[in-house]
Amino acid sequence: MPSLPYNEPDITTLLSQSSFLLLLNLVDFLLNYALYCGLLGQVLLGIAFGKPGGNFLNESTQQAIVQLGYIGLILLIYEGGLSVCMRSVWANLGLSTGVALTGIAAPIALSFVLQPLLNATPLQAFAAGASLCSTSLGTTFAVLNATGLAKTRLASVLSTAAMMDDVVGLVMVQIISNLGSSSGPLDPAVVVRPIAVSVGFVILVPLVCHYAIRPIRRSVGDKSLVDKIRKLFATSRARFVLHSVFLFGMTAAAGHSGTSVLFTAYLSGAVINWWDTESTPRPSSSIVSPEAIDNTDMVAKVDQTAQMQEDQIIRDASKPEDTKEESPHRHKAAVSAIAPKKEVPIYCDELSGQKIYAVYFYAPVERIFKPFFFASIGFSIPISSLFEGSLIWRGIVYTVLMVLAKLLCGVWLLRYSFLSRLGSRIVFGFARIRKTLTGYHLWWKPSQTKEVHNPTEHTCSKADTAGSNPMPSSQSPPKPANFKVEAPVSLYPGAMLGFAMVARGEIGFLISSIAESKGVWKTAGSQNGQQNSDIFITVTWAIFLCTFIGPVAVGLIVRRVRRLERTATSGGRAALGSWGLQ
């Protein structure tokens, strides 16, 4: 047929789809209010309404929801790129790399416990670890947005590390797909191509922005043709179209080149964020229209206005009370006549990437696309196959190991705080020794004694900002009222980072499903005619429980941190230290 015939949907379809969409938003609101984990309710609704549960939605509708949900995932990660501070990303790049490598190596290493647990081969244990080395980007950004930590230093480290894990996870998809479909040796191109393209995007895009786009825009910034082009895109609708074309152009290029479209979505948001930062008017740049008066005339007329104000005040003092009320109006008219007429700056905050996203993208993503994405995760969970005898406790044991594997990522923040505290104590110890040895020379110079002590106090204050505790001394000032809270509070950033990395989500289900469909796990623990292998069920248990444990734990920690901040007497983000700063 040349066209699709229009048929009115039946009432059952309308009720099931409308109730599904309404319940997704209602559950999200209630659980976000309680535990900052509304996405878990959406996953459960996906299980209930989808094929694993009641199957209230037909298969074509579920496939459409999966596709729309993936668009929501792309836009959610794009928002993460818009909100990230690139300066903070570069400053914490080494730390993020360490966190990402820990999140990759630890799950793969601990997955070899499946060899004695399920008689798995080393290749199958590696495939299981590859399924659980990734981090759910959608869950990560959803939790950060729900908790209000999307623009903090902790979010910068977390999002960068999760993005690295995602790229590695998608490379694992190609490797496992090749292992299952080919009986011959592994083709190096399958492994090298995604890595090379991802590294190329990471290196080339910043270099082009810094060494090509920035000099060009500065050299032609004052030309009339460029001004006309700027004015053409000086509306929110034009910026919306421009940002959308750039975003989906980058994702299309990534898809055809063999790397992750999610990675390029994040990179697209970061590039637009950089452009907005570069477009911010500097003090030396003028944002008035070409017809406005120059700076010399501006200064002269401002001086003239000040002189008129003084003369007006003198005249008002000698006038009766009824005539004084008219003077302010005449004064405002005179000032408005002298003041230059400015134009709205082309590069204003209302046209930034974050503002455009808030106006055009936020509502449909938050109410439709993002709920569909998390519901689509529920569609892929074989809930009926999970409760099969001995596989339950094996899945729980493997889940505990996979939670611990990702919690090791938080050790990087604990080590950072520990080293800062150790360094502060060493500096403080040397200062005390120096003060003791030179005390008999300084007893008559209290100002010099204070100068010897001040650098130590300054060093300790920096360590305290990072979430560590300075070592008190006999000459130190009185301790603040919340000093006792500082010791356990420094554990919260590491715990939040570790639990935020626990959720596997979409990439984990994708890798495990590909491994199952390609027959990677069929040789161990499975019999002929069995629908799913034992390893697949065990891995699914771990992915399913980790996707629930991570957001719930982060939500509980955030509630605790919020309570500490409300009860703290010194104010600020004392509970997270510098990791909670924007």
Secondary structure as UniProt FT lines:
FT   HELIX           11..35
FT   HELIX           38..49
FT   TURN            51..54
FT   HELIX           59..83
FT   HELIX           86..91
FT   HELIX           93..110
FT   HELIX           111..113
FT   HELIX           114..118
FT   HELIX           122..131
FT   HELIX           137..147
FT   TURN            150..151
FT   HELIX           153..181
FT   HELIX           188..208
FT   HELIX           209..213
FT   HELIX           214..219
FT   TURN            221..222
FT   HELIX           224..232
FT   HELIX           236..257
FT   HELIX           261..279
FT   TURN            283..284
FT   TURN            290..291
FT   HELIX           295..317
FT   HELIX           321..324
FT   TURN            325..326
FT   HELIX           327..338
FT   HELIX           349..351
FT   HELIX           353..356
FT   HELIX           357..361
FT   HELIX           362..364
FT   HELIX           365..369
FT   HELIX           370..379
FT   HELIX           383..386
FT   TURN            389..390
FT   HELIX           391..407
FT   HELIX           408..410
FT   HELIX           411..437
FT   HELIX           439..442
FT   TURN            443..444
FT   HELIX           446..465
FT   TURN            466..467
FT   TURN            474..475
FT   TURN            481..482
FT   HELIX           483..485
FT   HELIX           486..489
FT   HELIX           491..500
FT   TURN            501..502
FT   HELIX           505..517
FT   TURN            518..519
FT   TURN            522..523
FT   TURN            528..529
FT   HELIX           534..567
FT   TURN            574..576
FT   HELIX           577..580
//
